[in-house]
């Protein structure tokens, strides 16, 4: 029987005001939003085991903060891509 796979999509957290969208980074509020989302996921018995993001700085920051939130709640993160 095939293994069930769940895919979760997140939009990046609040970004800083930067005229160049490719260089925008997360604001402090955006980092907190992502971390708190990760904490909620970390309390799930089926927390994510892999992360994928675009190459934009703010999306990488969002993924990193979500992972840190999951770890703070004891969730397991196996792979980072």
C-alpha positions as CSV (number, residue, x, y, z in Angstrom):
1,X,0.0,0.0,0.0
2,X,1.4,3.5,-0.9
3,X,2.5,5.7,1.9
4,X,0.2,8.7,2.6
5,X,1.9,12.0,2.0
6,X,0.6,15.4,3.2
7,X,1.7,18.6,1.7
8,X,1.4,21.8,3.6
9,X,1.8,25.2,1.9
10,X,2.6,28.4,3.8
11,X,2.8,32.0,2.5
12,X,5.8,33.9,3.8
13,X,5.4,35.9,6.9
14,X,5.1,39.7,6.9
15,X,7.9,41.2,5.0
16,X,9.9,44.4,5.5
17,X,9.2,47.5,3.4
18,X,11.7,47.1,0.5
19,X,11.2,48.5,-3.0
20,X,12.9,45.5,-4.5
21,X,10.6,42.4,-3.7
22,X,13.5,40.0,-4.4
23,X,15.5,41.6,-1.5
24,X,12.7,41.9,1.0
25,X,13.3,40.2,4.3
26,X,10.9,39.2,7.1
27,X,9.9,41.9,9.5
28,X,10.1,41.0,13.2
29,X,6.4,40.4,13.1
30,X,6.9,38.0,10.1
31,X,9.6,36.1,12.0
32,X,7.2,35.7,14.9
33,X,4.3,34.6,12.7
34,X,6.4,31.9,11.1
35,X,7.9,30.7,14.5
36,X,4.4,30.5,16.0
37,X,3.1,28.5,13.0
38,X,5.9,26.1,13.6
39,X,5.1,25.8,17.3
40,X,1.5,24.8,16.3
41,X,2.8,22.3,13.9
42,X,5.3,21.0,16.5
43,X,2.4,20.0,18.7
44,X,0.9,17.8,15.9
45,X,1.8,14.1,15.8
46,X,2.5,14.4,12.1
47,X,4.8,17.4,12.0
48,X,6.6,18.0,8.7
49,X,9.7,16.0,7.9
50,X,10.9,18.0,4.9
51,X,10.8,21.6,3.9
52,X,11.0,23.2,0.4
53,X,11.0,26.9,-0.4
54,X,11.7,29.3,-3.2
55,X,15.1,31.1,-3.4
56,X,13.6,34.4,-2.1
57,X,15.2,35.5,1.1
58,X,11.8,35.9,2.9
59,X,10.6,32.4,2.0
60,X,13.8,30.9,3.2
61,X,13.5,32.9,6.5
62,X,9.9,31.7,6.8
63,X,10.9,28.1,6.4
64,X,13.7,28.4,8.9
65,X,11.5,30.1,11.5
66,X,8.8,27.4,11.1
67,X,11.4,24.7,11.6
68,X,12.7,26.4,14.7
69,X,9.2,26.7,16.1
70,X,8.6,23.0,15.5
71,X,11.8,22.0,17.2
72,X,10.9,24.2,20.2
73,X,7.8,22.0,20.7
74,X,9.7,18.7,20.3
75,X,8.7,18.1,16.7
76,X,11.0,16.1,14.5
77,X,12.4,17.7,11.3
78,X,14.4,15.2,9.3
79,X,15.3,16.9,6.0
80,X,16.0,20.4,4.9
81,X,15.9,21.2,1.2
